[in-house]
Amino acid sequence: MPIVVRIDVELARQKMSVGEFADRVGLTPANVAVLKNGRAKAVRFSTLEAMCRVLNCQPGDLLEFVED
């Protein structure tokens, strides 16, 4: 999939654990892993908004288009 989710980069920048991130966003750690590993097929805008709010970033900081 040409859309890459860069949660791991933002988590490292914020020095936040996956567990803390999952709790603050309202996701399960398993669903965060699905996003981090590029296995997600979709992301709700409400989830993207919550992730940006928690990580204090823009959607473009979390999603990147990469040519196949």
Short mmCIF file of the C-alpha atoms (twelve columns), coordinates in Angstrom:
data_MODEL
# 
_entry.id   MODEL 
# 
loop_
_atom_site.group_PDB 
_atom_site.id 
_atom_site.type_symbol 
_atom_site.label_atom_id 
_atom_site.label_alt_id 
_atom_site.label_comp_id 
_atom_site.label_asym_id 
_atom_site.label_seq_id 
_atom_site.Cartn_x 
_atom_site.Cartn_y 
_atom_site.Cartn_z 
_atom_site.pdbx_PDB_model_num 
ATOM 1  C CA . MET A 1  0.000   0.000  0.000  1 
ATOM 2  C CA . PRO A 2  1.505   3.344  -0.949 1 
ATOM 3  C CA . ILE A 3  0.248   5.123  2.216  1 
ATOM 4  C CA . VAL A 4  2.690   4.659  5.090  1 
ATOM 5  C CA . VAL A 5  1.685   5.435  8.686  1 
ATOM 6  C CA . ARG A 6  4.499   7.094  10.630 1 
ATOM 7  C CA . ILE A 7  3.184   6.701  14.172 1 
ATOM 8  C CA . ASP A 8  6.474   5.216  15.335 1 
ATOM 9  C CA . VAL A 9  8.370   8.371  14.309 1 
ATOM 10 C CA . GLU A 10 5.963   10.633 16.195 1 
ATOM 11 C CA . LEU A 11 5.928   8.340  19.226 1 
ATOM 12 C CA . ALA A 12 9.727   8.487  19.346 1 
ATOM 13 C CA . ARG A 13 9.682   12.272 18.919 1 
ATOM 14 C CA . GLN A 14 7.208   12.582 21.807 1 
ATOM 15 C CA . LYS A 15 8.983   9.863  23.836 1 
ATOM 16 C CA . MET A 16 5.614   8.175  24.334 1 
ATOM 17 C CA . SER A 17 5.011   4.445  24.706 1 
ATOM 18 C CA . VAL A 18 2.534   2.569  22.547 1 
ATOM 19 C CA . GLY A 19 0.486   1.757  25.639 1 
ATOM 20 C CA . GLU A 20 0.212   5.381  26.737 1 
ATOM 21 C CA . PHE A 21 -0.608  6.438  23.167 1 
ATOM 22 C CA . ALA A 22 -3.286  3.759  22.860 1 
ATOM 23 C CA . ASP A 23 -4.859  4.804  26.174 1 
ATOM 24 C CA . ARG A 24 -4.871  8.505  25.320 1 
ATOM 25 C CA . VAL A 25 -6.283  7.983  21.809 1 
ATOM 26 C CA . GLY A 26 -8.803  5.357  22.879 1 
ATOM 27 C CA . LEU A 27 -7.419  2.509  20.775 1 
ATOM 28 C CA . THR A 28 -6.295  -0.937 21.810 1 
ATOM 29 C CA . PRO A 29 -2.548  -1.604 21.634 1 
ATOM 30 C CA . ALA A 30 -3.382  -4.271 19.020 1 
ATOM 31 C CA . ASN A 31 -5.046  -1.672 16.795 1 
ATOM 32 C CA . VAL A 32 -2.074  0.675  17.214 1 
ATOM 33 C CA . ALA A 33 0.143   -2.207 16.084 1 
ATOM 34 C CA . VAL A 34 -2.061  -2.697 13.012 1 
ATOM 35 C CA . LEU A 35 -1.587  0.986  12.147 1 
ATOM 36 C CA . LYS A 36 2.143   0.945  12.871 1 
ATOM 37 C CA . ASN A 37 2.767   -2.168 10.798 1 
ATOM 38 C CA . GLY A 38 0.944   -0.898 7.724  1 
ATOM 39 C CA . ARG A 39 -1.819  -3.501 7.916  1 
ATOM 40 C CA . ALA A 40 -4.679  -0.985 8.343  1 
ATOM 41 C CA . LYS A 41 -6.948  -0.551 5.331  1 
ATOM 42 C CA . ALA A 42 -8.606  2.646  6.608  1 
ATOM 43 C CA . VAL A 43 -8.437  5.260  9.365  1 
ATOM 44 C CA . ARG A 44 -11.441 7.230  10.570 1 
ATOM 45 C CA . PHE A 45 -11.027 10.995 10.573 1 
ATOM 46 C CA . SER A 46 -12.066 10.977 14.235 1 
ATOM 47 C CA . THR A 47 -9.210  8.563  15.015 1 
ATOM 48 C CA . LEU A 48 -6.763  10.610 12.959 1 
ATOM 49 C CA . GLU A 49 -7.892  13.737 14.793 1 
ATOM 50 C CA . ALA A 50 -7.378  12.044 18.171 1 
ATOM 51 C CA . MET A 51 -3.924  10.816 17.150 1 
ATOM 52 C CA . CYS A 52 -2.924  14.317 16.003 1 
ATOM 53 C CA . ARG A 53 -4.302  15.853 19.193 1 
ATOM 54 C CA . VAL A 54 -2.359  13.418 21.431 1 
ATOM 55 C CA . LEU A 55 0.875   13.680 19.422 1 
ATOM 56 C CA . ASN A 56 0.521   17.433 18.796 1 
ATOM 57 C CA . CYS A 57 1.125   16.985 15.083 1 
ATOM 58 C CA . GLN A 58 -0.544  17.369 11.684 1 
ATOM 59 C CA . PRO A 59 -2.105  14.506 9.661  1 
ATOM 60 C CA . GLY A 60 0.769   14.828 7.184  1 
ATOM 61 C CA . ASP A 61 3.192   14.025 9.989  1 
ATOM 62 C CA . LEU A 62 1.475   10.654 10.429 1 
ATOM 63 C CA . LEU A 63 0.649   9.694  6.841  1 
ATOM 64 C CA . GLU A 64 3.035   9.595  3.898  1 
ATOM 65 C CA . PHE A 65 2.449   8.634  0.255  1 
ATOM 66 C CA . VAL A 66 5.263   6.456  -1.089 1 
ATOM 67 C CA . GLU A 67 5.355   5.247  -4.707 1 
ATOM 68 C CA . ASP A 68 5.323   1.457  -5.096 1 
# 
